[in-house]
Amino acid sequence: MNIESQVQLKPFNTLSLNSIASHYVKIQSIVDLQQALQFSKAHDLNVLLLSGGSNMMLPEHIHALVVAIDIQGIEFLSEDAESKTIKVGAGQVWHDFVLWTTTQQLYGLQNLALIPGLVGASPVQNIGAYGVEVGEFIQSVEVYDRQSAQTLSIQAQDCHFSYRHSIFKDDPDRYVITHVIFKLLKHADLKVNYGDLKDAMMDDMSAENLQKQVIHIRQSKLPDPKEYPNVGSFFKNPIIKQQEFSQLIAKFPNIPHYPQAGNHVKIAAGWLIDQSGWKGKQLNQVGMFHKQALVLVNYADATLTDVRATYQAVQKDVFEKFGVHLEPEPVLYNELGLIKNH
Ligand SMILES: Cc1cc2nc3c(=O)[nH]c(=O)nc-3n(C[C@H](O)[C@H](O)[C@H](O)COP(=O)(O)OP(=O)(O)OC[C@H]3O[C@@H](n4cnc5c(N)ncnc54)[C@H](O)[C@@H]3O)c2cc1C
């Protein structure tokens, strides 16, 4: 295990923020992880878990031990007539894993192709796209519990998966995800009723085509972080009470909305941002993308301060126009490597 000091994290976060970590280590096993945690205790450092860095906002300096997860491996565990279970190391690249499942004729994850990041981070915010959330295909999550200093297996129902949420978000200092156990289908049960997918799938209803179309649609709409550094959808789609929504739609009849359980309605954050004049608009080096208002882009060498100035200005304008608060999706850190409220 090689603990490095004063490491530049710019290449390791997709928003391309300059961020110098006082301590950095890459771990490839649970033993490495235990050693890294011992080091952090001995040196009184907080621990910041880093996977693909595609859902985080980092300050310019971090006095903490950044632990980059690089646990590899894919292993078949069991199968029945309908499904196969597979254990996947947290450090596997998510998109490559999805492509591999399709070549193995295992189905379920195709709608989630091309989401950046690593497998171990996928349960954290229960990644979702095109009508599918990863939690639907997770059987259990293997973690190292920092509280009890033990490895544990947490069943999917105990992960409390919901929209962009899980217990791992509630308890970020407790669990380090080391492996994810997926239960994937042997026979495709395609979900194609979301967004532009239906039309694109008309001629070929195969899982291979579904994956291809998802990749194609995403490439045509979302900026590539290598060209336009970003963290994907910057704000969550707000979920509001039906009563509140009735007042809103009376004033804004075109508002895109999706009914939710428990008398709630999800509204499209991108539309609210667009209608507030922020699509394609910049404040200094940071702005909302011209093709997709929900994506915040670092157009030059922005710092976290610049990013916050822009997203807070967007929040203010949307709130003034619609009375709706937009909550950012990526995780925000402070100088001590701790998660901060936005
Ligand atoms: C262009 C683009 C498109 C995107 N599209 C989508 C989308 O369609 N749907 C969607 O849901 N998200 C999307 N995202 C967001 C992001 O890709 C996902 O949230 C992804 O799962 C983050 O993975 P990561 O490996 O980059 O995690 P990181 O950004 O490294 O980490 C995210 C959080 O998880 C924690 N974490 C990471 N690894 C572990 C671990 N092993 N154990 C415990 N905690 C851990 C980190 O500490 C941090 O708090 C997109 C991002 C980009 C840049």
The ligand as a Tripos MOL2 file, in Angstrom:
@<TRIPOS>MOLECULE
LIG
   53    58     1     0     0
SMALL
NO_CHARGES

@<TRIPOS>ATOM
      1 C1        -22.1450   12.5770  -17.8720 C.3       1 LIG1
      2 C2        -22.7550   11.9960  -16.6140 C.ar      1 LIG1
      3 C3        -23.9690   11.3340  -16.6870 C.ar      1 LIG1
      4 C4        -24.5590   10.7850  -15.5330 C.ar      1 LIG1
      5 N1        -25.7520   10.1500  -15.6470 N.ar      1 LIG1
      6 C5        -26.3370    9.6030  -14.5570 C.ar      1 LIG1
      7 C6        -27.5840    8.9350  -14.6680 C.ar      1 LIG1
      8 O1        -28.1640    8.8030  -15.7520 O.2       1 LIG1
      9 N2        -28.1260    8.4140  -13.5380 N.ar      1 LIG1
     10 C7        -27.5220    8.4990  -12.3280 C.ar      1 LIG1
     11 O2        -28.0820    8.0080  -11.3370 O.2       1 LIG1
     12 N3        -26.3200    9.1450  -12.1890 N.ar      1 LIG1
     13 C8        -25.7240    9.6880  -13.2670 C.ar      1 LIG1
     14 N4        -24.5170   10.3450  -13.1350 N.ar      1 LIG1
     15 C9        -23.8990   10.4900  -11.8100 C.3       1 LIG1
     16 C10       -22.8010    9.4360  -11.4930 C.3       1 LIG1
     17 O3        -22.2390    8.9190  -12.6550 O.3       1 LIG1
     18 C11       -23.3400    8.2750  -10.6470 C.3       1 LIG1
     19 O4        -23.8610    8.7520   -9.4280 O.3       1 LIG1
     20 C12       -22.2340    7.2360  -10.3490 C.3       1 LIG1
     21 O5        -22.7740    6.1090   -9.7120 O.3       1 LIG1
     22 C13       -21.1270    7.8000   -9.4690 C.3       1 LIG1
     23 O6        -20.0960    6.8410   -9.4830 O.3       1 LIG1
     24 P1        -18.5970    7.2040   -9.1660 P.3       1 LIG1
     25 O7        -17.8590    5.9250   -9.1970 O.co2     1 LIG1
     26 O8        -18.1050    8.2690  -10.0460 O.co2     1 LIG1
     27 O9        -18.7600    7.7230   -7.6630 O.3       1 LIG1
     28 P2        -17.9790    8.9270   -6.9140 P.3       1 LIG1
     29 O10       -18.3520   10.2170   -7.5420 O.co2     1 LIG1
     30 O11       -16.5320    8.6150   -6.8070 O.co2     1 LIG1
     31 O12       -18.6500    8.8170   -5.4910 O.3       1 LIG1
     32 C14       -19.9890    9.2170   -5.2740 C.3       1 LIG1
     33 C15       -20.3260    9.0540   -3.7810 C.3       1 LIG1
     34 O13       -20.3050    7.6770   -3.4310 O.3       1 LIG1
     35 C16       -19.3400    7.4270   -2.4080 C.3       1 LIG1
     36 N5        -18.6800    6.1650   -2.7400 N.ar      1 LIG1
     37 C17       -17.9890    5.8950   -3.8680 C.ar      1 LIG1
     38 N6        -17.5560    4.6240   -3.8550 N.ar      1 LIG1
     39 C18       -17.9730    4.0810   -2.6920 C.ar      1 LIG1
     40 C19       -17.8400    2.7930   -2.0920 C.ar      1 LIG1
     41 N7        -17.1650    1.8090   -2.6990 N.pl3     1 LIG1
     42 N8        -18.3930    2.5820   -0.8540 N.ar      1 LIG1
     43 C20       -19.0910    3.5730   -0.2350 C.ar      1 LIG1
     44 N9        -19.2530    4.8070   -0.7600 N.ar      1 LIG1
     45 C21       -18.6980    5.0600   -1.9660 C.ar      1 LIG1
     46 C22       -18.3690    8.6010   -2.4910 C.3       1 LIG1
     47 O14       -17.6930    8.8160   -1.2700 O.3       1 LIG1
     48 C23       -19.3200    9.7330   -2.8590 C.3       1 LIG1
     49 O15       -19.9830   10.1990   -1.7140 O.3       1 LIG1
     50 C24       -23.8980   10.8970  -14.2770 C.ar      1 LIG1
     51 C25       -22.6470   11.5690  -14.2100 C.ar      1 LIG1
     52 C26       -22.0860   12.0970  -15.3660 C.ar      1 LIG1
     53 C27       -20.7450   12.7910  -15.2780 C.3       1 LIG1
@<TRIPOS>BOND
     1     1     2 1
     2     2     3 ar
     3     2    52 ar
     4     3     4 ar
     5     4     5 ar
     6     4    50 ar
     7     5     6 ar
     8     6     7 ar
     9     6    13 1
    10     7     8 2
    11     7     9 ar
    12     9    10 ar
    13    10    11 2
    14    10    12 ar
    15    12    13 ar
    16    13    14 ar
    17    14    15 1
    18    14    50 ar
    19    15    16 1
    20    16    17 1
    21    16    18 1
    22    18    19 1
    23    18    20 1
    24    20    21 1
    25    20    22 1
    26    22    23 1
    27    23    24 1
    28    24    25 2
    29    24    26 1
    30    24    27 1
    31    27    28 1
    32    28    29 2
    33    28    30 1
    34    28    31 1
    35    31    32 1
    36    32    33 1
    37    33    34 1
    38    33    48 1
    39    34    35 1
    40    35    36 1
    41    35    46 1
    42    36    37 ar
    43    36    45 ar
    44    37    38 ar
    45    38    39 ar
    46    39    40 ar
    47    39    45 ar
    48    40    41 1
    49    40    42 ar
    50    42    43 ar
    51    43    44 ar
    52    44    45 ar
    53    46    47 1
    54    46    48 1
    55    48    49 1
    56    50    51 ar
    57    51    52 ar
    58    52    53 1
@<TRIPOS>SUBSTRUCTURE
     1 LIG1         1 GROUP 0 **** ****
